[in-house]
Amino acid sequence: MQKLSGIIKEYHSDHCLDYAKVQETLGTIYLMTANLPQAKTHFKRAFKIYEKIWADEPEMIEAKYQEIQELYPQIGFCIEKNLSGLLTK
């Protein structure tokens, strides 16, 4: 994913929707691995792009923000379940 991110940035722009989606995906991956600082960094990068692209559509920005906010508890439950499974084995 990091390599894909670099390719998109090099050949397109770091201000395009594709780059934002890759950054969001990287954020999700880091969130799933409980690397919160890295997840936050990638989500922030994605949001800067979303805010530029959707400057005239605040409802799109809010919807994306809500979508990402909903990931945190979902991922937290998944991590907790995996940890408790490891501890009981």
Secondary structure as GFF3:
##gff-version 3
##sequence-region A 1 89
A	DSSP	alpha_helix	2	11	.	.	.	ID=ss1
A	DSSP	alpha_helix	17	32	.	.	.	ID=ss2
A	DSSP	alpha_helix	36	53	.	.	.	ID=ss3
A	DSSP	alpha_helix	58	88	.	.	.	ID=ss4
###
